[in-house]
Amino acid sequence: MNNNTLMPATRALHFGAHAVSKNRLYFSSLGMDLCDENGFPRPEFFTVYESLMDGGCGFGFLGNASVDAGARYNSRGLRLTSAAHAQALQPLFEAARKRGFPLGVQLQHYGPQALPSEQGIILSPSAIASSTILNAFPLARAVEMSNEQILRCIDQFTDAACHAQQAGASLIQIQASNGYLVSSFLSPKTNLREDQWGGSPLKRARLLLSIVESIRKATGDNVAITVRLGMDDGLGEEGQHAALLGEVMVALEAGGVSAITCSVGISETFRFFFKNKEKALAMSREGCRYLKSFVRIPVGFTGSVEDVAQANEIIGCGDADFVGFGRAMLADNHFIAKELAGRKDLVMRCKGDAFCFRDKKEPMAERVYCCVNPDYRRPEKLQLYYEENLK
Ligand SMILES: Cc1cc2nc3c(=O)[nH]c(=O)nc-3n(C[C@H](O)[C@H](O)[C@H](O)COP(=O)(O)O)c2cc1C
């Protein structure tokens, strides 16, 4: 018997009756910023994701497909706002189908962390913009979303899910973490509403639950809906934390969600989590284990896991049903296949500086780069600039 068959991480994972992954390791949503200004993928986009699919993970997600053509993070992100966008992604989902690889797409509304609109407006539940956005755009103005705007947002997610289905996606991931729109509704710190969209954990989750319900109706149960749930924003007791989310987990399962991928952090605290990986990992393990206890669907997380041995230990002890990788996958798209083949010595390891994340907002960067992967190594000038200014 192959030793790998004894590893918890190499057992199959079922997304309800919709899709099966050959193992419990996934590449987390990673917006690589390889699209044109209209959100259509450039050729390198396909190269990276095909490479990731061949790298040993059982499933994975395309990062940050914006559901709102007007809400952007930068000018290079993916969009899924028309049939033409769906058509452009079709070859990738066809490539996934041929590999038997459940490939999903993350549906994203940037909300309070979006670039301000041309009128300088930022959409949010309670007129609270992210302080990182306000620092960069002091004249921007956050507005409290009207009921009409909220219903429009549900339609945008639903339309994007239909486009994803049309493109051939077998999984959809609703982005409800990291301080973006849906997560800002879930948070007691940024959602101060007292109408039907706020006031208690379940009411703050109403936007997310309505999106799930609407997508479920529109896609006719043909695609697995997953949720990326922010289980801790790093802001302590008054912010979002796992203890507030038990009922929400139950409601998500009842709403037909097939799996939940958890994560931690928002724009104000990403740096803290990237720099304190032991703390980040401990919080993720503890939060995930707690949230798992409310449901029977698979629950896992991404954040600060470095290798397959660590993932095995996490899954084996019951802290998560599956484990994802972000930066480790950027550094070496094939590191899981290499480790499973006993060739750890060949793995290019992430240095953990998170400069790749900084590339997303850096005017000098034309995409997300890496400092170890030769396929998209950061230009030397930019690398030096980061080393001198960001340490
Ligand atoms: C360059 C970069 C791009 C990312 N893009 C996304 C994204 O599109 N959607 C998302 O939910 N998270 C995104 N993330 C967060 C990752 O999915 C992951 O949660 C985070 O990197 C922590 O995991 P890690 O420690 O394994 O890197 C991104 C992270 C990085 C570094």
The ligand as an SDF file (V2000), in Angstrom:
LIG
                    3D

 31 33  0  0  0  0  0  0  0  0999 V2000
   -1.3390   37.5180   -3.6390 C   0  0  0  0  0  0  0  0  0  0  0  0
   -2.5430   37.1040   -2.8720 C   0  0  0  0  0  0  0  0  0  0  0  0
   -3.7970   37.1660   -3.4650 C   0  0  0  0  0  0  0  0  0  0  0  0
   -4.9280   36.7820   -2.7420 C   0  0  0  0  0  0  0  0  0  0  0  0
   -6.1490   36.8250   -3.3490 N   0  0  0  0  0  0  0  0  0  0  0  0
   -7.2440   36.4280   -2.6710 C   0  0  0  0  0  0  0  0  0  0  0  0
   -8.5230   36.4030   -3.3110 C   0  0  0  0  0  0  0  0  0  0  0  0
   -8.6670   36.6840   -4.4860 O   0  0  0  0  0  0  0  0  0  0  0  0
   -9.5830   36.0250   -2.5550 N   0  0  0  0  0  0  0  0  0  0  0  0
   -9.4540   35.6610   -1.2450 C   0  0  0  0  0  0  0  0  0  0  0  0
  -10.4580   35.3300   -0.6220 O   0  0  0  0  0  0  0  0  0  0  0  0
   -8.2580   35.6390   -0.6370 N   0  0  0  0  0  0  0  0  0  0  0  0
   -7.1620   35.9930   -1.3210 C   0  0  0  0  0  0  0  0  0  0  0  0
   -5.9360   35.9320   -0.7140 N   0  0  0  0  0  0  0  0  0  0  0  0
   -5.8200   35.3290    0.6380 C   0  0  0  0  0  0  0  0  0  0  0  0
   -5.4510   33.8390    0.5090 C   0  0  0  0  0  0  0  0  0  0  0  0
   -6.5110   33.1100   -0.0880 O   0  0  0  0  0  0  0  0  0  0  0  0
   -5.1140   33.2070    1.8570 C   0  0  0  0  0  0  0  0  0  0  0  0
   -6.2540   33.2200    2.6710 O   0  0  0  0  0  0  0  0  0  0  0  0
   -3.9930   33.9480    2.5830 C   0  0  0  0  0  0  0  0  0  0  0  0
   -2.8860   34.1290    1.7170 O   0  0  0  0  0  0  0  0  0  0  0  0
   -3.5270   33.1640    3.8210 C   0  0  0  0  0  0  0  0  0  0  0  0
   -3.1150   31.8750    3.4530 O   0  0  0  0  0  0  0  0  0  0  0  0
   -1.5360   31.4870    3.3290 P   0  0  0  0  0  0  0  0  0  0  0  0
   -0.9350   31.7500    4.6740 O   0  0  0  0  0  0  0  0  0  0  0  0
   -1.5580   30.0160    2.9750 O   0  0  0  0  0  0  0  0  0  0  0  0
   -0.9490   32.3360    2.2630 O   0  0  0  0  0  0  0  0  0  0  0  0
   -4.7910   36.3280   -1.4080 C   0  0  0  0  0  0  0  0  0  0  0  0
   -3.5320   36.2660   -0.8140 C   0  0  0  0  0  0  0  0  0  0  0  0
   -2.4120   36.6350   -1.5300 C   0  0  0  0  0  0  0  0  0  0  0  0
   -1.0740   36.5300   -0.8730 C   0  0  0  0  0  0  0  0  0  0  0  0
  1  2  1  0
  2  3  1  0
  2 30  2  0
  3  4  2  0
  4  5  1  0
  4 28  1  0
  5  6  2  0
  6  7  1  0
  6 13  1  0
  7  8  2  0
  7  9  1  0
  9 10  1  0
 10 11  2  0
 10 12  1  0
 12 13  2  0
 13 14  1  0
 14 15  1  0
 14 28  1  0
 15 16  1  0
 16 17  1  0
 16 18  1  0
 18 19  1  0
 18 20  1  0
 20 21  1  0
 20 22  1  0
 22 23  1  0
 23 24  1  0
 24 25  2  0
 24 26  1  0
 24 27  1  0
 28 29  2  0
 29 30  1  0
 30 31  1  0
M  END
$$$$
